[in-house]
Amino acid sequence: MLDFELSSDFINKQINDIGQWWWWYVREISWQLIVTPIAYLLVCIFLYFILKRVNHKAWQLPGPPSRTLLITAHPDDEVMFFGPMIYWLTKNKMTNIYLLCFTTGGNKERKEELWSSAKIMGIPEGNVTIIMNSELPDDPKVQWPGEVVAQHILQYIEIYKINAVVTFDKYGVSGHKNHISLFYAIASLCIEKKVPSYCKLYALESVNIVRKYVQLLDLPISLLTSSYWYLVTYEQRQIIRAAMSAHKSQYVWFRKLYMLFSRYTFINTLQEVNALDVELDLQIADD
Ligand SMILES: *[C@@H]1O[C@H](CO)[C@@H](O)[C@H](O)[C@H]1NC(C)=O
């Protein structure tokens, strides 16, 4: 009898303890769930206002390159993915910028749209080249023949004495095979040592899907993890959105949403492409 009473007391106390512990635990977690996002948000806002005021040239492409070639696959890639970089390159009077676009999507209208979009961004029509080649179709499932793409790029570098080439990285931002082909073309030029010594290669970093759609909330991560970056403010971004609206045939609801939320309309981060990294990548891809 006595024994039984003792143990029931003991159990009650244990249950009580567990209850209290749970309560403490839930309080602690919910506190962290509230505080952490607020702290993160404050860091983003703080960084944004600081960077708006300081000159961030030190984190842009070194040189600055006097002749930059941007290589894209489709008309509208330049605004959807490279807007902030173009914004700053065209502001810099020391830099000449050239745009090489590899397909029109088989549509004459899109050519016109690219010209007017580029003009809004500050790239004159004469600095925009659109390649028309049936071997290079606009198709997310088609990897373009590397040899053909590389040949076009090399020719351009040599004619215009380009000293910085910028294009997609091996994930192509959206995983589009045409974008990825452009990376592998410059990667092969790099490995085969065909790029003239005055020219450096850079790739636009792809980020995961969460980071891709959080606008400026990606700022701290981008700054911590990248060598080179370009950032525009909300006001400066108006130009990028105006340039996107010039792509009338493409400016449908989901691209409008994209332009609203995408980090690429605020931040571009770049990585230099070097032979060692590329060889590693290709080996991993082969295995
Ligand atoms: C366009 O190309 C011309 C000729 O190479 C150059 O002088 C000019 O600065 C370029 N424009 C821009 C905005 O870079």
The ligand as an ORCA input file, in Angstrom:
! r2SCAN-3c Opt
* xyz 0 1
  C      29.665     50.232    -78.180
  O      30.745     49.949    -79.026
  C      31.498     51.076    -79.433
  C      32.500     50.642    -80.491
  O      33.295     49.586    -80.048
  C      32.134     51.739    -78.212
  O      32.870     52.863    -78.564
  C      31.038     52.108    -77.213
  O      31.605     52.605    -76.037
  C      30.176     50.904    -76.903
  N      29.050     51.328    -76.080
  C      28.929     50.991    -74.796
  C      27.722     51.488    -74.085
  O      29.736     50.297    -74.211
*
